[in-house]
Amino acid sequence: MDIDSSLVFARDRVVAQSGTGTRASTDSAFISGAYARYRSQEADFFAGKCAPVGDMQHHYHFVAETLPRLLRIQQEEPDAVFVSSQEPYPFAAELLRALGITIRRVPPGTVLAPEEVMIVDQPIKFWPRASDLTLLRRIPETLHINQTVTAHAAIYISRSEAERSPAGEREFQQQLAKVGIPSVLLETGSPEDQIRTVLAARALIGVHGAGLASLAFMPLGATVIELSSGDRYEACYQRMAIMLGLDYGFVQLPSSADHPHGVIPQELLGELLQMVQPDSTKTT
């Protein structure tokens, strides 16, 4: 097992991958140099059950792909040791600590030879699967997170400080505030605070980006509205919303060469209010 790429080898063939699954395992073996390391290095023998960890650097991939794998292995094989060559980004590190999941760091490029390898099989087409998302839905209960914040009919996930922020987003947030829809920067809070904020909303509005991964913790029947110009768009949040039993809506933003991530038109507010129901301007 090449821990730097999360590839599992058997007799010179790649048999499994615990990464994000965005390319074939055999391609990853050559692109990452894992095959060369596998052939040239002596393996570090590992006593016990070993589980390679996938992406712990990118929020969507961690929440929708890596975390469900870890939860499933933890559930089935509590004695398994999770190993990775990556340092998890702050949200992942805090959430894993709260869930009692410890990651054993291994130097990049290491080839491990464990007694047993615990992996989660790849789905036929895309992550995540409905059964994986069910594991995510249990996290608030596991961490005893309750709705202790003021519930809102809708919240807006701001990207005003990040890449892919559409033109006019700051002004749009001011419009939303006037009708009682607050804008939140989820990354400024702890994992528990982020989950608690989402649990308290009946509708989540946001531009296509990592912040929408928090829809995984929304209550059944809530609404998700995704805004995008179509630039760098992938239907991952739509799939998540459908599998979680959420109402999903999509709003295409006009764009130009100067504003590939879109421009928020003035009339968008009225359209959104219709999508989140007429009482969305009220807080409860």
Backbone as JSON, one array per atom type, in Angstrom:
{
  "sequence": "MDIDSSLVFARDRVVAQSGTGTRASTDSAFISGAYARYRSQEADFFAGKCAPVGDMQHHYHFVAETLPRLLRIQQEEPDAVFVSSQEPYPFAAELLRALGITIRRVPPGTVLAPEEVMIVDQPIKFWPRASDLTLLRRIPETLHINQTVTAHAAIYISRSEAERSPAGEREFQQQLAKVGIPSVLLETGSPEDQIRTVLAARALIGVHGAGLASLAFMPLGATVIELSSGDRYEACYQRMAIMLGLDYGFVQLPSSADHPHGVIPQELLGELLQMVQPDSTKTT",
  "N": [[0.85, -1.19, 0.0], [0.74, 2.08, -1.02], [1.13, 4.82, 0.78], [1.23, 7.54, 0.25], [-0.33, 7.99, -1.99], [-2.58, 6.58, -1.45], [-2.97, 4.13, -2.68], [-3.53, 0.67, -3.22], [-1.64, -2.2, -3.72], [-1.22, -5.36, -5.39], [0.77, -7.93, -6.27], [2.09, -6.36, -8.26], [-0.05, -5.04, -9.39], [-2.57, -2.51, -9.29], [-5.07, -2.68, -6.97], [-6.95, -1.34, -5.51], [-8.22, 1.87, -4.53], [-8.14, 4.6, -2.31], [-8.63, 7.26, -2.63], [-10.09, 10.2, -4.04], [-11.32, 9.14, -6.22], [-11.41, 10.27, -8.74], [-9.99, 9.62, -10.96], [-8.79, 6.78, -12.86], [-7.47, 4.07, -10.94], [-5.12, 2.82, -11.85], [-4.03, 4.76, -13.53], [-3.51, 6.73, -11.62], [-1.5, 5.49, -10.21], [0.77, 5.71, -11.82], [0.91, 8.45, -12.43], [1.24, 9.61, -9.91], [3.61, 8.51, -9.13], [3.55, 6.33, -7.52], [3.78, 3.67, -8.31], [6.45, 3.38, -9.01], [7.66, 3.81, -6.52], [6.63, 1.65, -5.16], [7.85, -0.5, -6.47], [10.55, -0.04, -6.0], [11.15, 0.41, -3.28], [11.66, -0.95, 0.0], [9.08, -2.39, 1.88], [7.33, -0.97, 4.67], [6.58, -2.82, 7.28], [3.46, -3.47, 8.81], [1.78, -4.15, 11.68], [-1.37, -5.45, 12.22], [-4.68, -4.06, 11.48], [-5.08, -1.9, 8.79], [-6.08, 1.21, 7.47], [-6.21, 3.12, 4.64], [-6.35, 6.65, 4.19], [-8.31, 9.02, 2.39], [-8.7, 12.12, 0.6], [-7.89, 14.85, 2.58], [-7.71, 17.55, 2.41], [-9.36, 19.18, 0.89], [-12.51, 20.66, 1.16], [-15.13, 19.8, 0.16], [-14.48, 17.24, -0.93], [-13.46, 15.98, 1.31], [-15.71, 15.95, 3.08], [-17.8, 14.7, 1.57], [-16.67, 12.4, 0.47], [-14.24, 11.28, 1.69], [-14.78, 11.32, 4.54], [-17.22, 9.74, 4.91], [-16.17, 7.2, 4.24], [-14.31, 6.8, 6.3], [-16.01, 6.76, 8.53], [-17.54, 4.5, 7.97], [-15.63, 2.43, 8.03], [-14.74, 2.73, 10.65], [-17.05, 1.97, 11.96], [-17.37, -0.71, 11.17], [-14.88, -1.92, 11.64], [-13.54, -1.33, 14.37], [-10.97, -1.49, 15.42], [-9.22, -0.79, 13.45], [-6.45, 1.04, 12.12], [-6.13, 4.28, 11.03], [-4.32, 5.66, 8.37], [-2.25, 8.17, 6.9], [-0.5, 10.34, 4.64], [-0.95, 12.97, 4.67], [-1.48, 16.16, 6.25], [-4.36, 16.91, 7.92], [-6.69, 19.48, 6.96], [-7.86, 22.35, 8.93], [-10.76, 22.13, 9.6], [-11.27, 19.41, 9.09], [-9.44, 18.19, 10.84], [-10.38, 19.02, 13.37], [-13.02, 17.98, 13.38], [-12.61, 15.22, 13.07], [-11.22, 14.7, 15.41], [-13.22, 15.24, 17.28], [-14.95, 13.17, 16.68], [-13.59, 11.02, 17.54], [-11.69, 9.84, 15.88], [-8.55, 8.9, 15.02], [-5.72, 9.82, 13.18], [-2.94, 8.27, 11.89], [0.08, 9.62, 11.08], [2.16, 9.15, 8.29], [5.31, 9.21, 6.7], [5.51, 10.91, 3.52], [5.5, 9.02, 0.49], [5.95, 6.56, 1.58], [5.81, 3.0, 1.58], [3.57, 0.72, 2.72], [3.16, -2.44, 4.33], [0.76, -3.9, 5.52], [-0.86, -6.25, 7.82], [-3.58, -6.57, 7.34], [-5.74, -4.82, 5.12], [-8.07, -2.28, 5.24], [-10.59, -1.17, 3.24], [-12.99, 0.86, 1.47], [-15.26, -0.07, -0.94], [-15.3, 1.17, -4.32], [-17.95, 3.17, -5.64], [-20.14, 2.52, -8.45], [-20.26, 4.72, -10.22], [-20.33, 7.63, -9.26], [-19.18, 9.35, -6.31], [-21.16, 10.86, -3.76], [-22.56, 7.86, -2.22], [-25.96, 7.04, -1.33], [-26.06, 5.56, 1.03], [-23.65, 6.25, 2.18], [-24.03, 8.94, 2.76], [-25.98, 8.73, 4.67], [-24.53, 8.01, 6.9], [-23.25, 10.41, 7.42], [-25.4, 11.98, 8.2], [-25.85, 11.17, 10.75], [-24.0, 12.38, 12.33], [-24.54, 14.92, 13.75], [-26.17, 13.97, 15.89], [-24.42, 12.16, 17.08], [-22.45, 13.89, 18.04], [-23.92, 15.33, 19.78], [-25.17, 17.71, 18.97], [-27.31, 20.35, 19.03], [-30.11, 22.44, 18.03], [-29.29, 25.27, 18.99], [-29.08, 27.83, 18.22], [-30.6, 30.79, 16.8], [-33.25, 29.98, 14.71], [-33.47, 30.17, 11.18], [-35.42, 31.0, 8.31], [-34.03, 30.94, 5.97], [-30.59, 30.86, 4.95], [-27.63, 32.41, 3.66], [-24.79, 31.21, 2.1], [-21.83, 32.68, 2.14], [-19.44, 33.67, -0.33], [-17.82, 35.79, -0.56], [-15.22, 36.36, 0.12], [-13.72, 34.61, -1.28], [-12.46, 32.52, -4.01], [-14.26, 32.31, -7.11], [-16.31, 33.97, -6.42], [-19.2, 35.65, -7.37], [-19.71, 38.61, -9.37], [-20.96, 41.49, -7.74], [-21.75, 40.29, -5.38], [-21.43, 41.21, -2.71], [-23.19, 43.41, -2.58], [-25.54, 42.03, -3.05], [-25.72, 40.48, -0.75], [-26.29, 42.44, 1.09], [-28.85, 43.12, 0.27], [-30.17, 40.74, 0.87], [-29.95, 40.73, 3.66], [-31.68, 42.75, 4.37], [-34.16, 41.59, 4.07], [-34.21, 39.73, 6.0], [-32.55, 37.48, 5.66], [-29.71, 36.07, 6.63], [-26.16, 36.31, 5.9], [-23.55, 33.97, 5.97], [-20.23, 33.08, 6.9], [-19.12, 30.13, 6.85], [-16.65, 28.91, 7.33], [-15.43, 30.28, 9.37], [-16.24, 29.34, 11.8], [-16.27, 26.67, 14.3], [-16.34, 23.09, 13.55], [-18.61, 22.03, 14.9], [-20.13, 24.36, 15.29], [-20.6, 25.11, 12.65], [-22.16, 22.95, 11.71], [-24.32, 23.22, 13.45], [-25.37, 25.7, 12.67], [-26.31, 25.13, 10.07], [-28.21, 23.18, 10.63], [-30.17, 24.73, 11.73], [-31.46, 26.01, 9.68], [-34.02, 26.29, 7.25], [-33.68, 26.58, 4.6], [-30.99, 26.68, 2.32], [-28.86, 28.77, 0.66], [-26.52, 29.3, -1.89], [-23.45, 30.0, -3.71], [-22.0, 27.88, -6.17], [-19.67, 25.84, -4.71], [-17.28, 24.89, -2.12], [-18.55, 25.42, 0.35], [-21.2, 24.57, 0.15], [-21.15, 21.91, 0.73], [-21.96, 21.53, 3.29], [-24.62, 21.0, 3.24], [-25.04, 18.39, 3.7], [-25.73, 18.01, 6.32], [-28.23, 19.0, 6.7], [-31.7, 19.13, 7.72], [-34.22, 16.67, 6.87], [-36.25, 17.38, 4.06], [-35.58, 20.04, 3.83], [-34.5, 22.94, 1.9], [-32.29, 23.47, -0.84], [-30.57, 25.85, -2.67], [-28.72, 26.4, -5.44], [-26.36, 28.55, -6.88], [-24.87, 29.4, -9.95], [-22.65, 30.2, -12.63], [-22.07, 28.3, -14.37], [-19.46, 27.94, -14.96], [-16.79, 25.85, -14.33], [-18.51, 24.04, -13.22], [-20.03, 21.27, -11.54], [-22.23, 18.59, -10.98], [-22.3, 17.79, -8.28], [-23.42, 18.71, -5.83], [-26.11, 18.75, -6.37], [-26.58, 15.99, -6.67], [-26.02, 15.14, -4.06], [-28.03, 16.52, -2.61], [-30.42, 15.41, -3.65], [-30.15, 12.71, -2.93], [-30.27, 12.99, -0.2], [-32.84, 13.65, 0.32], [-33.62, 16.3, 0.02], [-35.07, 19.38, -1.13], [-34.16, 20.65, -4.23], [-32.87, 23.42, -5.99], [-31.81, 25.24, -8.89], [-30.06, 28.08, -10.0], [-29.08, 29.83, -12.75], [-26.44, 32.03, -13.25], [-25.91, 34.99, -15.12], [-23.04, 35.5, -17.22], [-19.75, 36.66, -18.26], [-16.79, 37.29, -20.26], [-15.21, 38.85, -18.64], [-16.31, 38.32, -16.18], [-16.33, 35.39, -15.36], [-17.37, 33.81, -13.34], [-19.87, 34.66, -12.94], [-22.55, 37.1, -12.66], [-24.5, 38.74, -10.3], [-27.78, 39.43, -10.8], [-30.06, 42.22, -10.22], [-32.72, 41.47, -9.99], [-32.64, 38.96, -8.91], [-33.14, 38.51, -6.19], [-35.97, 38.55, -5.75], [-36.71, 36.27, -7.21], [-35.44, 34.24, -5.74], [-36.76, 34.44, -3.29], [-39.27, 33.5, -3.94], [-38.62, 30.85, -4.4], [-37.87, 29.87, -1.92], [-40.17, 29.93, -0.51], [-42.98, 31.99, 0.43], [-42.89, 32.88, 3.1], [-40.27, 33.22, 3.72], [-38.96, 35.51, 4.42], [-39.23, 35.87, 7.07], [-38.08, 35.35, 10.4], [-37.71, 32.71, 12.79]],
  "CA": [[0.0, 0.0, 0.0], [1.49, 3.32, -1.1], [0.32, 5.71, 1.6], [1.2, 8.89, -0.3], [-1.4, 8.08, -2.98], [-3.68, 5.73, -0.99], [-3.16, 3.03, -3.62], [-3.25, -0.66, -2.7], [-1.08, -3.03, -4.78], [-1.09, -6.8, -5.19], [1.49, -8.51, -7.41], [2.36, -5.3, -9.25], [-1.27, -4.46, -9.94], [-3.35, -1.7, -8.37], [-6.35, -3.36, -6.73], [-7.92, -0.46, -4.85], [-7.82, 3.26, -4.32], [-8.93, 5.26, -1.28], [-8.61, 8.69, -2.86], [-11.4, 10.75, -4.38], [-11.93, 8.37, -7.3], [-11.64, 11.09, -9.92], [-9.34, 9.01, -12.13], [-8.55, 5.36, -12.68], [-6.4, 3.76, -10.0], [-3.88, 2.53, -12.55], [-3.47, 6.04, -13.95], [-2.98, 7.39, -10.43], [-0.26, 4.83, -9.81], [1.88, 6.24, -12.61], [0.95, 9.91, -12.3], [1.74, 9.96, -8.58], [4.88, 7.87, -8.87], [3.37, 5.27, -6.53], [4.25, 2.39, -8.84], [7.91, 3.37, -8.9], [8.0, 3.63, -5.11], [6.24, 0.28, -4.81], [8.83, -1.43, -7.03], [11.93, 0.24, -5.61], [11.34, 0.53, -1.85], [11.24, -2.01, 0.9], [7.86, -2.0, 2.57], [7.31, -0.81, 6.12], [5.58, -3.79, 7.72], [2.52, -2.88, 9.76], [1.02, -5.2, 12.37], [-2.75, -5.07, 12.49], [-5.56, -3.63, 10.4], [-4.67, -0.58, 8.34], [-7.05, 1.82, 6.56], [-5.68, 4.33, 4.01], [-7.28, 7.78, 4.19], [-8.33, 9.79, 1.15], [-8.45, 13.56, 0.59], [-8.18, 15.6, 3.8], [-7.29, 18.92, 2.15], [-10.41, 19.94, 0.19], [-13.68, 20.51, 2.01], [-16.15, 18.94, -0.43], [-14.0, 15.86, -1.06], [-13.37, 15.4, 2.65], [-17.04, 15.71, 3.65], [-18.65, 13.8, 0.78], [-16.0, 11.18, 0.02], [-13.33, 10.69, 2.68], [-15.39, 11.13, 5.86], [-18.08, 8.54, 4.96], [-15.34, 6.0, 4.25], [-13.76, 6.64, 7.64], [-17.1, 6.38, 9.44], [-17.94, 3.12, 7.68], [-14.59, 1.54, 8.54], [-14.8, 2.82, 12.11], [-18.23, 1.21, 12.38], [-17.19, -2.14, 10.9], [-13.6, -2.41, 12.17], [-13.11, -0.31, 15.34], [-9.54, -1.61, 15.72], [-8.41, -0.37, 12.3], [-5.65, 2.25, 12.29], [-6.18, 5.11, 9.83], [-2.99, 6.18, 8.06], [-2.24, 9.15, 5.82], [0.7, 11.17, 4.53], [-1.39, 14.36, 4.66], [-1.93, 16.84, 7.46], [-5.73, 17.36, 7.62], [-6.96, 20.92, 7.12], [-8.41, 22.56, 10.28], [-12.09, 21.58, 9.82], [-11.16, 17.95, 9.14], [-8.73, 17.81, 12.06], [-11.26, 19.22, 14.53], [-14.16, 17.07, 13.34], [-12.12, 13.86, 13.32], [-10.92, 14.62, 16.84], [-14.5, 15.17, 18.0], [-15.55, 11.86, 16.4], [-12.73, 9.98, 18.08], [-10.94, 9.2, 14.8], [-7.15, 9.31, 15.05], [-4.99, 9.56, 11.94], [-1.49, 8.07, 12.07], [0.83, 10.21, 9.99], [3.25, 8.36, 7.74], [6.05, 10.06, 5.76], [5.14, 10.77, 2.1], [6.29, 8.07, -0.29], [6.11, 5.29, 2.29], [5.06, 1.83, 1.14], [3.23, -0.08, 3.88], [2.75, -3.83, 4.13], [0.0, -4.27, 6.72], [-1.43, -7.59, 7.84], [-4.87, -6.45, 6.68], [-6.07, -3.49, 4.64], [-9.5, -2.0, 5.25], [-10.96, -0.16, 2.25], [-14.39, 0.91, 1.08], [-15.31, -0.27, -2.39], [-15.7, 2.3, -5.14], [-19.26, 3.05, -6.28], [-20.04, 2.3, -9.89], [-20.05, 5.93, -10.99], [-19.92, 8.83, -8.55], [-19.42, 9.59, -4.9], [-21.27, 9.83, -2.72], [-23.73, 6.99, -2.28], [-26.95, 7.38, -0.31], [-25.7, 4.91, 2.29], [-22.56, 7.03, 2.76], [-24.59, 10.17, 3.3], [-26.71, 8.38, 5.89], [-23.56, 8.07, 7.99], [-23.02, 11.82, 7.73], [-26.58, 12.52, 8.87], [-25.82, 10.77, 12.16], [-22.95, 13.11, 13.05], [-25.07, 15.83, 14.77], [-26.6, 13.22, 17.06], [-23.22, 11.61, 17.71], [-21.74, 14.97, 18.73], [-24.91, 15.99, 20.65], [-25.36, 19.07, 18.47], [-28.72, 20.73, 19.0], [-30.4, 23.76, 17.48], [-29.23, 26.25, 20.07], [-29.01, 29.15, 17.62], [-31.87, 31.24, 16.23], [-33.56, 29.33, 13.44], [-33.79, 31.07, 10.08], [-36.07, 30.37, 7.18], [-33.0, 30.75, 4.95], [-29.29, 31.49, 5.14], [-26.83, 32.49, 2.44], [-23.39, 30.85, 2.31], [-21.07, 33.72, 1.44], [-18.14, 33.41, -0.95], [-17.31, 37.13, -0.89], [-13.78, 36.42, 0.36], [-13.1, 33.43, -1.89], [-12.5, 32.37, -5.47], [-15.57, 32.04, -7.69], [-17.34, 34.89, -5.94], [-19.76, 36.37, -8.51], [-19.74, 40.07, -9.28], [-22.16, 42.0, -7.08], [-22.17, 39.46, -4.25], [-21.54, 42.01, -1.48], [-24.45, 44.16, -2.65], [-26.61, 41.05, -2.93], [-25.82, 40.11, 0.66], [-26.98, 43.54, 1.76], [-30.27, 42.96, -0.06], [-30.69, 39.61, 1.65], [-30.04, 41.12, 5.08], [-32.86, 43.61, 4.55], [-35.37, 40.76, 4.13], [-34.06, 38.76, 7.08], [-31.75, 36.3, 5.31], [-28.32, 36.39, 6.97], [-25.05, 35.69, 5.17], [-22.62, 33.38, 6.93], [-18.96, 32.51, 6.46], [-19.06, 28.93, 7.66], [-15.29, 28.51, 7.69], [-14.95, 31.0, 10.55], [-16.7, 28.66, 13.01], [-15.84, 25.3, 14.52], [-17.24, 22.14, 12.88], [-19.88, 21.95, 15.62], [-20.88, 25.59, 15.01], [-21.04, 25.06, 11.25], [-23.27, 22.0, 11.63], [-25.45, 23.79, 14.19], [-25.94, 26.76, 11.84], [-27.04, 24.52, 8.97], [-29.37, 22.5, 11.2], [-31.18, 25.71, 12.11], [-31.98, 26.66, 8.48], [-34.93, 25.51, 6.4], [-33.21, 26.72, 3.22], [-29.59, 27.03, 2.18], [-28.6, 29.4, -0.64], [-25.09, 29.55, -2.02], [-22.77, 29.86, -4.99], [-21.33, 26.59, -6.31], [-18.37, 25.84, -4.04], [-17.12, 23.95, -1.01], [-19.47, 25.69, 1.45], [-22.45, 23.85, -0.02], [-21.02, 20.55, 1.26], [-22.64, 21.48, 4.59], [-26.0, 20.54, 3.07], [-25.09, 17.01, 4.18], [-26.25, 17.97, 7.69], [-29.53, 19.67, 6.76], [-32.81, 18.23, 8.05], [-35.02, 16.15, 5.77], [-37.27, 18.29, 3.56], [-35.07, 21.41, 3.67], [-34.3, 23.37, 0.51], [-30.97, 23.93, -1.24], [-30.58, 26.58, -3.93], [-27.35, 26.58, -5.89], [-26.16, 29.59, -7.89], [-23.65, 29.15, -10.71], [-22.61, 30.64, -14.02], [-21.75, 27.12, -15.15], [-18.02, 27.82, -15.06], [-16.25, 24.86, -13.4], [-19.66, 23.44, -12.52], [-20.2, 19.81, -11.49], [-23.53, 18.41, -10.3], [-22.11, 17.02, -7.04], [-24.34, 19.13, -4.77], [-27.43, 18.28, -6.77], [-26.67, 14.57, -6.32], [-26.11, 15.04, -2.6], [-29.34, 16.99, -2.15], [-31.44, 14.44, -4.04], [-30.0, 11.5, -2.12], [-30.59, 13.3, 1.19], [-34.25, 13.99, 0.43], [-33.78, 17.75, 0.1], [-35.55, 20.05, -2.34], [-33.0, 21.29, -4.87], [-33.13, 24.37, -7.06], [-30.6, 25.77, -9.52], [-30.21, 29.38, -10.65], [-27.91, 30.13, -13.57], [-26.07, 33.43, -13.25], [-25.31, 35.46, -16.38], [-21.59, 35.65, -17.1], [-19.05, 37.27, -19.39], [-15.36, 36.99, -20.21], [-14.67, 39.56, -17.49], [-16.89, 37.76, -14.96], [-16.68, 33.99, -15.67], [-18.08, 33.18, -12.23], [-21.23, 35.15, -12.91], [-22.96, 38.41, -12.15], [-25.8, 38.61, -9.63], [-28.69, 40.49, -11.26], [-30.87, 42.82, -9.17], [-34.0, 40.78, -9.86], [-32.45, 37.61, -8.35], [-33.71, 38.4, -4.84], [-37.38, 38.17, -5.85], [-36.78, 34.89, -7.67], [-35.07, 33.37, -4.63], [-37.81, 34.45, -2.26], [-40.32, 32.6, -4.41], [-38.15, 29.48, -4.31], [-37.79, 29.44, -0.52], [-41.51, 30.09, 0.03], [-43.28, 33.38, 0.74], [-42.58, 33.29, 4.48], [-38.83, 33.11, 3.92], [-38.41, 36.75, 4.94], [-39.47, 35.91, 8.49], [-37.24, 34.48, 11.22], [-38.47, 32.06, 13.85]],
  "C": [[0.89, 1.23, 0.0], [0.69, 4.41, -0.4], [0.23, 7.12, 1.04], [0.06, 9.07, -1.28], [-2.63, 7.29, -2.6], [-4.0, 4.61, -1.98], [-2.76, 1.71, -2.96], [-2.83, -1.55, -3.85], [-1.15, -4.5, -4.38], [-0.44, -7.37, -6.45], [1.61, -7.52, -8.57], [1.11, -4.69, -9.88], [-1.96, -3.62, -8.87], [-4.71, -2.36, -8.2], [-7.38, -2.45, -6.07], [-7.33, 0.93, -4.69], [-8.72, 3.88, -3.27], [-8.8, 6.77, -1.41], [-10.0, 9.17, -3.21], [-12.07, 10.0, -5.53], [-12.15, 9.15, -8.57], [-10.9, 10.59, -11.15], [-9.1, 7.54, -11.83], [-7.37, 5.12, -11.76], [-5.07, 3.51, -10.71], [-3.23, 3.8, -13.06], [-2.82, 6.75, -12.77], [-1.65, 6.8, -10.02], [0.94, 5.41, -10.54], [2.02, 7.75, -12.44], [1.59, 10.32, -10.98], [3.13, 9.41, -8.29], [4.78, 6.72, -7.89], [3.93, 3.94, -7.03], [5.76, 2.28, -8.72], [8.35, 3.16, -7.45], [7.74, 2.18, -4.68], [7.3, -0.72, -5.27], [10.22, -1.25, -6.42], [12.17, 0.23, -4.11], [10.98, -0.75, -1.11], [10.03, -1.52, 1.68], [8.08, -1.88, 4.06], [6.2, -1.72, 6.66], [4.77, -3.23, 8.88], [1.69, -3.99, 10.37], [-0.39, -4.7, 12.65], [-3.5, -4.64, 11.25], [-5.27, -2.16, 10.07], [-5.68, -0.05, 7.33], [-6.46, 3.09, 5.96], [-6.75, 5.41, 3.93], [-7.18, 8.53, 2.87], [-8.05, 11.27, 1.37], [-8.85, 14.2, 1.92], [-7.76, 17.06, 3.66], [-8.4, 19.78, 1.56], [-11.77, 19.62, 0.82], [-14.74, 19.58, 1.41], [-15.7, 17.49, -0.45], [-13.86, 15.2, 0.31], [-14.75, 15.03, 3.16], [-17.78, 14.61, 2.89], [-18.0, 12.47, 0.44], [-15.15, 10.52, 1.1], [-14.04, 10.36, 3.99], [-16.34, 9.93, 5.9], [-17.28, 7.24, 4.98], [-14.79, 5.73, 5.66], [-14.82, 6.17, 8.62], [-17.52, 4.94, 9.22], [-16.9, 2.13, 8.23], [-14.58, 1.55, 10.06], [-15.94, 1.98, 12.67], [-18.0, -0.29, 12.26], [-15.94, -2.71, 11.56], [-13.04, -1.37, 13.14], [-11.61, -0.34, 15.64], [-8.64, -1.14, 14.58], [-7.68, 0.94, 12.61], [-5.67, 3.02, 10.98], [-4.81, 5.75, 9.6], [-3.09, 7.14, 6.86], [-0.89, 9.86, 5.81], [0.36, 12.65, 4.58], [-1.66, 14.87, 6.08], [-3.34, 17.33, 7.17], [-5.88, 18.86, 7.81], [-7.78, 21.12, 8.39], [-9.79, 21.96, 10.53], [-12.02, 20.06, 9.98], [-10.51, 17.51, 10.44], [-9.64, 17.92, 13.28], [-12.41, 18.22, 14.55], [-13.73, 15.63, 13.63], [-11.81, 13.67, 14.8], [-12.2, 14.46, 17.65], [-15.16, 13.8, 17.83], [-14.71, 10.71, 16.92], [-11.95, 9.21, 17.04], [-9.52, 9.76, 14.8], [-6.46, 8.89, 13.75], [-3.51, 9.4, 12.28], [-0.77, 8.62, 10.86], [2.0, 9.32, 9.59], [3.99, 9.23, 6.73], [5.61, 9.83, 4.31], [6.08, 9.81, 1.38], [6.48, 6.73, 0.37], [5.26, 4.19, 1.64], [4.83, 0.96, 2.38], [2.85, -1.5, 3.46], [2.01, -4.28, 5.38], [-0.49, -5.72, 6.65], [-2.77, -7.62, 7.12], [-5.09, -5.01, 6.26], [-7.58, -3.33, 4.6], [-9.79, -0.88, 4.24], [-12.46, -0.22, 2.01], [-14.45, 0.84, -0.43], [-15.79, 0.99, -3.11], [-17.13, 2.12, -5.64], [-19.09, 2.94, -7.79], [-19.69, 3.59, -10.64], [-19.51, 7.08, -10.15], [-20.04, 8.66, -7.04], [-20.4, 10.73, -4.82], [-22.45, 8.91, -3.01], [-24.69, 7.4, -1.17], [-26.58, 6.79, 1.04], [-24.54, 5.64, 2.98], [-23.09, 8.29, 3.42], [-25.4, 9.91, 4.57], [-25.78, 8.43, 7.1], [-23.28, 9.51, 8.39], [-24.18, 12.41, 8.53], [-26.61, 12.19, 10.36], [-24.84, 11.6, 13.0], [-23.52, 14.1, 14.08], [-25.51, 15.12, 16.04], [-25.39, 12.66, 17.82], [-22.51, 12.66, 18.55], [-22.66, 15.78, 19.65], [-25.07, 17.47, 20.28], [-26.85, 19.35, 18.34], [-28.88, 22.1, 18.38], [-30.45, 24.78, 18.6], [-29.08, 27.68, 19.54], [-30.38, 29.5, 17.06], [-32.09, 30.6, 14.87], [-33.95, 30.36, 12.39], [-34.51, 30.3, 8.98], [-35.07, 30.09, 6.07], [-31.71, 31.41, 5.4], [-28.54, 31.46, 3.81], [-25.38, 32.17, 2.8], [-22.53, 31.79, 1.48], [-19.78, 33.18, 0.86], [-17.44, 34.73, -1.26], [-15.81, 37.26, -0.67], [-13.03, 35.32, -0.39], [-13.16, 33.48, -3.41], [-13.92, 31.99, -5.89], [-16.68, 32.89, -7.07], [-17.89, 35.66, -7.14], [-19.72, 37.87, -8.29], [-21.05, 40.52, -8.64], [-22.58, 41.21, -5.87], [-22.33, 40.27, -2.97], [-22.86, 42.79, -1.45], [-25.65, 43.22, -2.48], [-26.81, 40.64, -1.47], [-26.51, 41.21, 1.46], [-28.48, 43.49, 1.49], [-30.89, 41.84, 0.77], [-30.89, 39.99, 3.12], [-31.3, 41.94, 5.33], [-34.16, 42.81, 4.63], [-35.19, 39.6, 5.13], [-33.31, 37.5, 6.75], [-30.28, 36.63, 5.58], [-27.32, 35.68, 6.06], [-24.05, 35.17, 6.2], [-21.36, 32.91, 6.21], [-18.72, 31.28, 7.33], [-17.66, 28.62, 8.16], [-14.75, 29.23, 8.92], [-15.36, 30.33, 11.85], [-16.13, 27.26, 13.13], [-16.75, 24.35, 13.75], [-18.6, 22.05, 13.56], [-20.74, 23.18, 15.32], [-21.41, 25.59, 13.58], [-22.24, 24.13, 11.1], [-24.5, 22.57, 12.3], [-26.14, 24.89, 13.36], [-26.8, 26.19, 10.72], [-28.3, 23.81, 9.47], [-30.51, 23.46, 11.48], [-31.82, 26.4, 10.9], [-32.92, 25.73, 7.72], [-34.55, 25.61, 4.93], [-31.77, 27.21, 3.24], [-29.38, 27.56, 0.77], [-27.11, 29.64, -0.75], [-24.59, 29.36, -3.43], [-22.05, 28.51, -5.01], [-19.93, 26.67, -5.71], [-18.43, 24.99, -2.79], [-18.12, 24.17, 0.11], [-20.77, 24.92, 1.36], [-22.36, 22.4, 0.46], [-21.73, 20.41, 2.6], [-24.09, 21.05, 4.46], [-26.15, 19.1, 3.55], [-25.72, 16.9, 5.57], [-27.62, 18.64, 7.82], [-30.65, 18.67, 7.08], [-33.59, 17.82, 6.81], [-36.09, 17.16, 5.36], [-36.82, 19.73, 3.42], [-34.79, 21.69, 2.2], [-32.87, 23.85, 0.3], [-31.1, 24.63, -2.58], [-29.15, 26.92, -4.31], [-27.3, 27.61, -7.01], [-24.85, 29.29, -8.63], [-23.78, 29.72, -12.11], [-22.42, 29.44, -14.94], [-20.27, 26.91, -15.31], [-17.52, 26.88, -13.95], [-17.36, 24.18, -12.59], [-19.62, 21.93, -12.6], [-21.41, 19.55, -10.61], [-23.43, 17.65, -8.99], [-23.11, 17.42, -5.96], [-25.79, 18.76, -5.1], [-27.61, 16.82, -6.39], [-26.82, 14.39, -4.82], [-27.5, 15.4, -2.1], [-30.43, 15.97, -2.45], [-31.37, 13.2, -3.16], [-30.34, 11.73, -0.65], [-32.06, 13.66, 1.39], [-34.5, 15.48, 0.6], [-34.37, 18.28, -1.21], [-34.38, 20.83, -2.94], [-33.46, 22.23, -5.98], [-31.83, 24.93, -7.6], [-30.93, 27.09, -10.21], [-28.94, 29.67, -11.43], [-27.68, 31.63, -13.59], [-25.53, 33.83, -14.62], [-23.82, 35.7, -16.17], [-21.03, 36.32, -18.34], [-17.59, 36.89, -19.27], [-14.71, 37.67, -19.0], [-15.15, 38.97, -16.16], [-17.31, 36.3, -15.22], [-17.47, 33.31, -14.56], [-19.48, 33.77, -12.03], [-21.39, 36.54, -12.36], [-24.33, 38.23, -11.51], [-26.72, 39.74, -10.07], [-29.57, 41.0, -10.12], [-32.16, 42.05, -8.94], [-33.87, 39.4, -9.22], [-33.13, 37.45, -6.99], [-35.16, 37.93, -4.89], [-37.54, 36.73, -6.28], [-36.46, 33.91, -6.54], [-36.15, 33.31, -3.57], [-38.98, 33.56, -2.66], [-39.91, 31.14, -4.23], [-38.09, 28.97, -2.86], [-39.08, 29.67, 0.23], [-41.76, 31.54, 0.49], [-42.91, 33.81, 2.15], [-41.09, 33.29, 4.77], [-38.22, 34.4, 4.47], [-38.59, 36.85, 6.45], [-38.49, 34.97, 9.22], [-38.09, 33.9, 12.33], [-37.58, 31.8, 15.04]]
}
